[in-house]
């Protein structure tokens, strides 16, 4: 079963929203979000504004997968995460 672009966006938005709300995450969540971003980058490869946001999320996720303590990483990125979630919401509307 293929997951649609909209489903990928919704799942990524949910993961990031959870990080923002709970100030916690896991390496597996970062890895999953990174895989979702990889798929979305393929689908939106020609759209520079979307590609920029997805690349920022990708960097955040790659940094997160290398950490054992995620709270500080999430706190440092709170503002950016909120902006990314808003952007993803607008992509899925």
VOZAKOL-317692 format. One record per residue (C-alpha): z, y, x; residue in one letter. Coordinates in steps of 0.25 Angstrom, whole numbers, padded with zeros to 4 digits, always signed. Each point is the difference from the previous one (the first is absolute). Layout:
# residues N
ZYXa...
This chain:
# residues 93
+0000+0000+0000x-0004+0014+0005x+0010+0011+0000x-0007+0013-0005x+0000+0013+0008x+0009+0006-0011x+0010-0012+0001x+0000+0002+0015x+0004+0015-0002x+0010-0003-0010x+0007-0010+0009x+0000+0009+0012x+0005+0011-0009x+0011-0009-0004x+0004-0004+0014x+0001+0014+0005x+0007+0005-0013x+0011-0011+0003x+0001+0004+0014x+0002+0015-0004x+0010-0003-0012x+0008-0011+0007x-0001+0005+0014x-0002-0014+0004x-0011-0010+0004x-0004-0012+0007x-0009-0004+0011x-0008-0009-0010x-0001+0012-0009x-0006+0008+0011x-0010-0011+0004x-0004-0002-0015x-0002+0015-0001x-0008+0000+0012x-0009-0011-0005x-0002+0008-0013x-0004+0012+0008x-0010-0008+0008x-0007-0004-0013x+0000+0014-0005x-0006+0006+0012x-0011-0009-0001x-0002+0004-0015x+0002+0015+0003x-0006+0000+0014x-0010+0012-0004x+0010+0009-0006x+0007+0008+0011x+0012+0006-0008x+0004-0014-0005x-0003-0006+0014x+0009+0010+0006x+0012-0003-0009x-0002-0015+0001x+0000+0001+0015x+0013+0008+0000x+0006-0011-0009x-0006-0011+0010x+0007+0007+0011x+0013+0000-0007x-0001-0014-0004x-0003-0005+0015x+0012+0008+0005x+0009-0006-0011x-0005-0015+0003x+0006+0002+0015x+0014+0005-0005x+0012-0008-0003x+0007+0011-0007x-0009+0007-0010x+0009+0010-0007x-0002+0011+0011x-0015-0002+0000x+0000+0002-0015x+0009+0012+0000x-0009+0007+0011x-0012-0003-0009x+0006+0004-0013x-0009+0012-0003x-0013-0007+0005x+0003-0012-0008x+0002+0008-0013x-0013+0007+0003x-0007-0013+0002x+0005-0005-0013x-0005+0012-0007x-0014-0001+0007x-0001-0015-0004x+0004+0003-0014x-0011+0010-0001x-0010-0010+0005x+0004-0010-0010x-0001+0010-0012x
